[in-house]
Amino acid sequence: MTAAISVLAPPLALAVPASVLPGPQALQDFQRAWETAAGKLRRLVEQHTDRFPLYTQNGRWITEGEAWTNWCEGFLGGQLWLLSQRFGDWYGDRAAHYSQLIEHRKLDASVHDLGFLFWPTWRRWYELTG
């Protein structure tokens, strides 16, 4: 049996046979990618409290304006839940907060994209906390 390592946090844990990994540099690259994402999301929620990013313009987040059908609001909370599994409660607290901000949408019959809202947020929250 080949040894395996986990490259993602549960519930997305992925056991990769050690023989297919390019070596310790890959693990360092994974960690650097996680840390980069964590820093960017931390700045986003600190600079744009209770707002959901729509797109960037000239390298800056636009959080106001026509949000089309507001189907992207679940992505921020979902990313925060992923980071909470790797970096702890600060991200988990924000993930819960941003999940709660969209709870009122659960009965929104005006859009068909509710899965994009609740799959990455409330489903992940339930999987992590029961």
Backbone as ProteinMPNN parsed JSONL, in Angstrom:
{"seq_chain_A": "MTAAISVLAPPLALAVPASVLPGPQALQDFQRAWETAAGKLRRLVEQHTDRFPLYTQNGRWITEGEAWTNWCEGFLGGQLWLLSQRFGDWYGDRAAHYSQLIEHRKLDASVHDLGFLFWPTWRRWYELTG", "coords_chain_A": {"N_chain_A": [[0.844, -1.181, 0.0], [0.553, 2.203, -0.83], [1.76, 5.11, 0.753], [-0.258, 7.918, 1.691], [-1.176, 11.358, 1.581], [-3.104, 14.066, 2.938], [-4.374, 16.72, 1.092], [-6.266, 18.664, 1.262], [-8.608, 20.194, 3.504], [-11.009, 18.381, 5.538], [-14.528, 18.635, 4.736], [-13.566, 18.089, 2.244], [-11.366, 16.551, 1.976], [-8.683, 15.136, 0.319], [-7.112, 12.326, -0.456], [-4.014, 11.812, -1.598], [-1.888, 9.712, -3.336], [1.387, 9.418, -2.173], [3.348, 8.906, -4.013], [2.666, 10.245, -6.342], [2.912, 12.903, -5.892], [4.815, 15.856, -6.506], [6.718, 16.399, -4.631], [8.144, 17.949, -1.618], [7.998, 20.638, -2.27], [5.554, 21.025, -3.524], [3.73, 20.829, -1.396], [4.458, 23.089, 0.038], [3.722, 24.985, -1.834], [0.939, 24.558, -1.927], [0.297, 25.363, 0.705], [1.09, 28.049, 0.6], [-0.728, 28.995, -1.297], [-3.157, 28.66, 0.101], [-2.679, 30.468, 2.233], [-2.435, 32.877, 0.839], [-5.038, 33.134, -0.222], [-6.435, 33.297, 2.206], [-5.463, 35.722, 3.279], [-6.343, 37.562, 1.329], [-9.152, 37.276, 1.471], [-9.587, 37.976, 4.112], [-8.846, 40.699, 4.095], [-10.802, 41.59, 2.303], [-13.299, 41.185, 3.719], [-12.834, 42.788, 5.91], [-12.503, 45.327, 4.817], [-14.832, 45.713, 3.395], [-17.215, 45.413, 4.973], [-19.99, 43.361, 5.594], [-20.732, 43.326, 2.937], [-21.032, 42.041, -0.393], [-18.823, 40.948, -2.832], [-19.047, 41.929, -6.237], [-17.665, 42.237, -8.678], [-14.425, 43.096, -10.033], [-12.914, 46.263, -10.656], [-10.49, 47.972, -12.252], [-8.744, 46.694, -10.488], [-10.006, 46.87, -8.024], [-12.522, 45.943, -5.665], [-15.934, 45.917, -6.543], [-18.831, 46.492, -4.888], [-21.354, 47.41, -4.918], [-24.298, 48.237, -6.801], [-25.996, 47.026, -9.742], [-26.801, 43.788, -9.145], [-27.396, 41.745, -10.777], [-29.001, 38.803, -10.6], [-28.296, 38.376, -8.016], [-26.873, 36.001, -7.433], [-24.348, 35.248, -6.642], [-23.753, 35.605, -3.989], [-23.4, 33.547, -2.13], [-20.868, 32.546, -2.491], [-18.798, 33.931, -1.13], [-19.248, 33.42, 1.644], [-18.968, 30.638, 1.504], [-16.257, 30.342, 0.769], [-15.098, 31.391, 3.041], [-15.893, 29.463, 4.92], [-14.378, 27.274, 4.007], [-11.789, 28.255, 4.537], [-11.953, 28.445, 7.3], [-11.695, 25.851, 8.149], [-9.037, 25.367, 7.844], [-7.68, 27.5, 9.02], [-9.03, 28.332, 11.308], [-11.155, 29.793, 13.93], [-11.589, 32.61, 13.474], [-12.174, 32.867, 10.754], [-14.3, 31.079, 10.616], [-16.216, 32.351, 12.233], [-16.762, 34.613, 10.679], [-17.684, 33.315, 8.394], [-20.08, 32.151, 9.317], [-21.452, 34.502, 9.895], [-21.658, 35.752, 7.315], [-23.128, 33.797, 6.068], [-25.513, 33.957, 7.485], [-26.335, 36.46, 6.651], [-27.517, 35.988, 4.199], [-29.674, 34.411, 4.702], [-32.364, 35.216, 4.572], [-32.97, 34.879, 1.94], [-33.841, 32.312, 1.484], [-36.436, 31.619, 0.765], [-36.764, 32.819, -1.635], [-38.384, 33.171, -4.479], [-37.92, 34.357, -6.837], [-35.652, 33.841, -8.251], [-33.62, 31.291, -9.798], [-31.29, 30.347, -8.806], [-30.687, 29.426, -6.211], [-29.173, 27.356, -5.191], [-26.512, 28.151, -5.576], [-26.324, 30.006, -3.601], [-26.848, 28.682, -1.136], [-25.637, 26.133, -1.051], [-22.747, 26.367, -0.809], [-22.676, 27.692, 1.627], [-24.795, 27.398, 3.874], [-25.133, 24.596, 3.692], [-22.47, 23.673, 3.969], [-21.934, 24.745, 6.494], [-23.708, 23.272, 8.059], [-22.616, 20.698, 7.648], [-20.183, 20.988, 8.946], [-20.825, 21.639, 11.583], [-23.114, 20.346, 12.365]], "CA_chain_A": [[0.0, 0.0, 0.0], [1.312, 3.445, -0.945], [1.393, 6.145, 1.717], [-1.012, 9.023, 1.11], [-1.314, 12.542, 2.421], [-4.295, 14.857, 2.656], [-3.994, 18.042, 0.608], [-7.353, 19.578, 1.554], [-9.248, 19.952, 4.789], [-12.314, 17.731, 5.431], [-14.974, 17.401, 4.111], [-13.019, 17.965, 0.903], [-10.062, 15.906, 2.067], [-8.316, 14.371, -0.866], [-5.913, 11.537, -0.189], [-3.226, 11.688, -2.818], [-0.737, 8.822, -3.13], [2.641, 10.171, -2.071], [4.161, 8.671, -5.195], [2.312, 11.134, -7.447], [3.221, 14.284, -5.533], [6.132, 16.242, -6.997], [7.672, 16.547, -3.532], [7.811, 18.907, -0.564], [7.696, 21.956, -2.838], [4.113, 21.075, -3.786], [3.052, 21.13, -0.131], [4.722, 24.502, 0.317], [2.896, 25.748, -2.772], [-0.439, 24.463, -1.431], [0.178, 26.203, 1.888], [1.175, 29.454, 0.171], [-2.005, 29.323, -1.946], [-4.147, 28.837, 1.177], [-2.362, 31.7, 2.965], [-2.777, 33.996, -0.04], [-6.5, 33.24, -0.22], [-6.858, 33.759, 3.534], [-5.159, 37.152, 3.393], [-7.216, 38.338, 0.441], [-10.521, 37.276, 1.998], [-9.598, 38.756, 5.353], [-8.895, 42.118, 3.702], [-12.108, 41.86, 1.691], [-14.375, 41.335, 4.702], [-12.527, 43.912, 6.799], [-12.663, 46.589, 4.095], [-16.179, 45.792, 2.832], [-18.035, 44.717, 5.958], [-21.385, 43.033, 5.249], [-20.948, 43.502, 1.501], [-20.642, 40.908, -1.226], [-18.164, 41.449, -4.044], [-19.694, 41.616, -7.505], [-16.611, 42.123, -9.676], [-13.378, 44.091, -9.806], [-12.727, 47.287, -11.681], [-9.167, 48.553, -12.008], [-8.141, 46.029, -9.341], [-10.741, 47.136, -6.778], [-13.829, 45.279, -5.591], [-17.184, 46.667, -6.651], [-19.786, 45.791, -4.028], [-22.664, 48.023, -5.064], [-24.76, 48.313, -8.171], [-26.866, 45.935, -10.184], [-26.219, 42.491, -8.791], [-28.08, 40.787, -11.642], [-29.981, 38.1, -9.758], [-27.674, 38.152, -6.709], [-26.616, 34.57, -7.279], [-22.969, 35.002, -6.205], [-23.567, 35.949, -2.58], [-22.995, 32.383, -1.351], [-19.467, 32.181, -2.694], [-17.946, 34.514, -0.095], [-19.401, 32.602, 2.848], [-18.403, 29.319, 1.243], [-14.8, 30.435, 0.841], [-14.749, 31.584, 4.449], [-16.018, 28.154, 5.575], [-13.192, 26.485, 3.646], [-10.644, 28.784, 5.27], [-12.107, 28.165, 8.728], [-11.205, 24.504, 8.409], [-7.583, 25.373, 7.817], [-7.1, 28.585, 9.813], [-9.685, 28.493, 12.598], [-12.413, 30.443, 14.29], [-11.813, 33.938, 12.902], [-12.841, 32.654, 9.467], [-15.581, 30.429, 10.893], [-17.148, 33.371, 12.719], [-17.183, 35.417, 9.517], [-18.468, 32.442, 7.515], [-21.429, 32.085, 9.892], [-22.053, 35.826, 9.724], [-22.03, 35.96, 5.912], [-24.208, 32.843, 5.785], [-26.736, 34.522, 8.061], [-26.756, 37.619, 5.852], [-28.33, 35.583, 3.032], [-30.737, 33.493, 5.123], [-33.671, 35.708, 4.117], [-33.166, 34.474, 0.54], [-34.207, 30.897, 1.388], [-37.74, 31.476, 0.122], [-36.751, 33.71, -2.792], [-38.904, 32.475, -5.659], [-37.687, 35.172, -8.027], [-34.445, 33.378, -8.928], [-33.448, 29.839, -9.825], [-29.906, 30.091, -8.428], [-30.554, 29.309, -4.764], [-28.09, 26.426, -4.88], [-25.267, 28.909, -5.485], [-26.344, 30.723, -2.33], [-26.92, 27.871, 0.08], [-24.774, 24.958, -1.068], [-21.443, 26.634, -0.205], [-22.779, 28.347, 2.942], [-25.569, 26.685, 4.885], [-24.826, 23.165, 3.646], [-21.145, 23.473, 4.571], [-22.073, 25.05, 7.922], [-24.336, 22.102, 8.666], [-21.658, 19.589, 7.632], [-19.1, 21.236, 9.904], [-21.271, 21.823, 12.967], [-24.251, 19.468, 12.653]], "C_chain_A": [[0.89, 1.246, 0.0], [0.843, 4.431, 0.105], [0.675, 7.276, 1.0], [-1.018, 10.179, 2.088], [-2.574, 13.27, 2.024], [-3.865, 16.25, 2.226], [-5.087, 19.079, 0.804], [-7.917, 19.24, 2.919], [-10.581, 19.239, 4.587], [-13.402, 18.79, 5.356], [-14.46, 17.234, 2.687], [-11.663, 17.261, 0.904], [-9.837, 15.021, 0.857], [-7.025, 13.638, -0.548], [-5.204, 11.296, -1.505], [-2.072, 10.743, -2.532], [0.556, 9.632, -3.159], [3.49, 10.02, -3.322], [3.834, 9.604, -6.356], [2.571, 12.601, -7.127], [4.622, 14.642, -6.012], [7.146, 16.475, -5.886], [7.252, 17.622, -2.559], [7.473, 20.295, -1.103], [6.202, 22.097, -3.103], [3.347, 21.42, -2.517], [3.265, 22.58, 0.272], [3.873, 25.388, -0.587], [1.431, 25.724, -2.358], [-0.633, 25.407, -0.252], [0.212, 27.681, 1.504], [-0.122, 29.887, -0.507], [-3.097, 29.541, -0.902], [-3.92, 30.157, 1.912], [-2.69, 32.938, 2.133], [-4.287, 34.21, -0.06], [-7.002, 33.787, 1.111], [-6.625, 35.254, 3.696], [-6.078, 38.006, 2.547], [-8.642, 38.395, 0.979], [-10.617, 38.052, 3.303], [-9.682, 40.246, 5.027], [-10.256, 42.483, 3.118], [-13.183, 42.086, 2.741], [-14.098, 42.452, 5.702], [-12.775, 45.25, 6.109], [-14.078, 46.789, 3.56], [-17.151, 45.019, 3.729], [-19.473, 44.584, 5.482], [-21.725, 43.275, 3.781], [-20.471, 42.256, 0.774], [-20.005, 41.439, -2.5], [-18.916, 41.011, -5.294], [-18.655, 41.359, -8.594], [-15.521, 43.123, -9.305], [-13.337, 45.059, -10.977], [-11.433, 48.006, -11.331], [-8.541, 47.991, -10.736], [-8.842, 46.256, -8.015], [-12.102, 46.459, -6.825], [-14.96, 46.275, -5.746], [-18.213, 45.866, -5.877], [-21.186, 46.387, -4.109], [-23.025, 48.08, -6.536], [-25.66, 47.143, -8.492], [-26.178, 44.597, -9.939], [-26.846, 41.379, -9.618], [-29.127, 40.048, -10.811], [-29.397, 37.759, -8.39], [-27.358, 36.69, -6.452], [-25.227, 34.256, -6.758], [-22.757, 35.187, -4.706], [-23.137, 34.769, -1.712], [-21.522, 32.044, -1.458], [-18.557, 32.718, -1.599], [-18.036, 33.695, 1.187], [-18.796, 31.224, 2.68], [-16.883, 29.318, 1.311], [-14.344, 30.611, 2.288], [-14.881, 30.278, 5.232], [-14.818, 27.282, 5.258], [-11.968, 26.945, 4.44], [-10.742, 28.487, 6.762], [-11.584, 26.78, 9.077], [-9.684, 24.457, 8.486], [-6.99, 26.364, 8.806], [-7.883, 28.942, 11.069], [-10.871, 29.432, 12.674], [-12.636, 31.818, 13.68], [-12.59, 33.8, 11.598], [-14.199, 31.984, 9.664], [-16.622, 31.414, 11.382], [-17.654, 34.23, 11.565], [-18.027, 34.586, 8.56], [-19.906, 32.344, 8.021], [-22.159, 33.408, 9.683], [-22.532, 36.044, 8.284], [-23.092, 34.965, 5.46], [-25.537, 33.388, 6.301], [-27.25, 35.707, 7.251], [-27.622, 37.231, 4.658], [-29.493, 34.677, 3.407], [-32.106, 33.922, 4.599], [-33.982, 35.298, 2.677], [-33.711, 33.059, 0.393], [-35.561, 30.658, 0.732], [-37.872, 32.369, -1.108], [-37.166, 32.944, -4.044], [-38.617, 33.238, -6.951], [-36.436, 34.752, -8.806], [-34.376, 31.854, -8.884], [-32.088, 29.417, -9.272], [-29.69, 29.898, -6.926], [-29.454, 28.325, -4.353], [-26.753, 27.121, -4.754], [-25.184, 29.68, -4.167], [-26.126, 29.786, -1.152], [-26.047, 26.623, 0.091], [-23.419, 25.272, -0.428], [-21.523, 27.211, 1.212], [-23.489, 27.446, 3.952], [-25.306, 25.182, 4.858], [-23.483, 22.898, 4.309], [-21.195, 23.729, 6.077], [-22.656, 23.833, 8.639], [-23.343, 20.919, 8.718], [-20.575, 19.761, 8.697], [-19.565, 21.239, 11.349], [-22.457, 20.928, 13.343], [-25.559, 20.14, 12.817]], "O_chain_A": [[1.865, 1.32, 0.748], [-0.36, 4.57, 0.325], [0.962, 7.562, -0.163], [-0.879, 9.981, 3.295], [-3.062, 13.115, 0.904], [-3.077, 16.896, 2.917], [-4.865, 20.261, 0.539], [-7.728, 18.135, 3.427], [-11.235, 19.458, 3.567], [-13.174, 19.854, 5.931], [-14.888, 16.315, 1.989], [-10.904, 17.365, -0.06], [-10.711, 14.258, 0.445], [-5.971, 14.255, -0.39], [-5.738, 10.652, -2.409], [-1.34, 10.955, -1.565], [0.779, 10.433, -4.068], [4.269, 10.913, -3.655], [4.645, 9.744, -7.271], [2.458, 13.453, -8.008], [5.528, 13.813, -5.931], [8.318, 16.724, -6.167], [6.145, 18.153, -2.647], [6.739, 21.046, -0.46], [5.643, 23.179, -2.924], [2.411, 22.219, -2.558], [2.353, 23.225, 0.789], [3.364, 26.421, -0.152], [0.75, 26.748, -2.425], [-1.605, 26.161, -0.207], [-0.563, 28.475, 2.036], [-0.571, 31.017, -0.317], [-3.873, 30.491, -1.001], [-4.875, 30.886, 2.182], [-3.17, 33.936, 2.669], [-4.759, 35.34, 0.07], [-7.889, 34.639, 1.142], [-7.493, 35.971, 4.194], [-6.542, 39.055, 2.992], [-9.274, 39.451, 0.945], [-11.623, 38.711, 3.564], [-10.49, 40.969, 5.61], [-10.797, 43.552, 3.402], [-13.911, 43.076, 2.669], [-15.032, 43.006, 6.281], [-13.212, 46.204, 6.752], [-14.48, 47.923, 3.298], [-17.819, 44.087, 3.281], [-20.092, 45.549, 5.032], [-22.898, 43.412, 3.432], [-19.618, 41.516, 1.266], [-20.585, 42.289, -3.176], [-19.363, 39.869, -5.396], [-18.754, 40.384, -9.339], [-15.683, 43.906, -8.369], [-13.673, 44.723, -12.113], [-11.299, 48.576, -10.248], [-7.885, 48.718, -9.99], [-8.316, 45.866, -6.973], [-12.751, 46.402, -7.869], [-14.941, 47.35, -5.147], [-18.445, 44.694, -6.173], [-22.103, 45.913, -3.437], [-22.16, 47.982, -7.406], [-26.035, 46.368, -7.612], [-25.102, 44.328, -10.473], [-26.834, 40.214, -9.219], [-30.081, 40.681, -10.359], [-29.958, 36.928, -7.676], [-27.566, 36.201, -5.342], [-24.942, 33.098, -6.454], [-21.657, 34.939, -4.213], [-22.557, 34.981, -0.647], [-20.983, 31.334, -0.61], [-17.63, 32.025, -1.18], [-17.011, 33.317, 1.755], [-18.178, 30.696, 3.605], [-16.288, 28.388, 1.855], [-13.331, 30.049, 2.704], [-14.068, 30.009, 6.116], [-14.29, 26.614, 6.147], [-11.205, 26.125, 4.952], [-9.72, 28.296, 7.421], [-11.085, 26.562, 10.181], [-9.121, 23.578, 9.139], [-5.925, 26.116, 9.372], [-7.432, 29.793, 11.836], [-11.489, 29.806, 11.677], [-13.78, 32.169, 13.39], [-13.552, 34.532, 11.363], [-15.149, 32.295, 8.946], [-17.787, 31.329, 10.995], [-18.844, 34.536, 11.49], [-18.984, 35.095, 7.976], [-20.847, 32.445, 7.234], [-23.339, 33.427, 9.335], [-23.666, 36.466, 8.058], [-23.875, 35.266, 4.559], [-26.562, 33.287, 5.626], [-28.457, 35.934, 7.172], [-28.382, 38.058, 4.154], [-30.225, 34.219, 2.53], [-32.917, 33.076, 4.223], [-35.134, 35.364, 2.247], [-34.018, 32.64, -0.723], [-35.795, 29.576, 0.193], [-38.984, 32.638, -1.564], [-36.387, 32.166, -4.595], [-39.024, 32.811, -8.032], [-36.192, 35.256, -9.902], [-34.999, 31.215, -8.036], [-31.773, 28.227, -9.274], [-28.602, 30.183, -6.425], [-28.873, 28.46, -3.276], [-25.933, 26.736, -3.921], [-24.091, 29.969, -3.68], [-25.312, 30.067, -0.271], [-25.748, 26.104, 1.166], [-22.972, 24.508, 0.428], [-20.52, 27.213, 1.926], [-22.844, 26.809, 4.786], [-25.262, 24.554, 5.916], [-23.371, 21.987, 5.13], [-20.564, 23.007, 6.85], [-22.163, 23.42, 9.688], [-23.256, 20.227, 9.733], [-20.11, 18.78, 9.279], [-18.801, 20.886, 12.248], [-22.762, 20.776, 14.525], [-26.567, 19.477, 13.061]]}, "name": "protein", "num_of_chains": 1, "seq": "MTAAISVLAPPLALAVPASVLPGPQALQDFQRAWETAAGKLRRLVEQHTDRFPLYTQNGRWITEGEAWTNWCEGFLGGQLWLLSQRFGDWYGDRAAHYSQLIEHRKLDASVHDLGFLFWPTWRRWYELTG"}
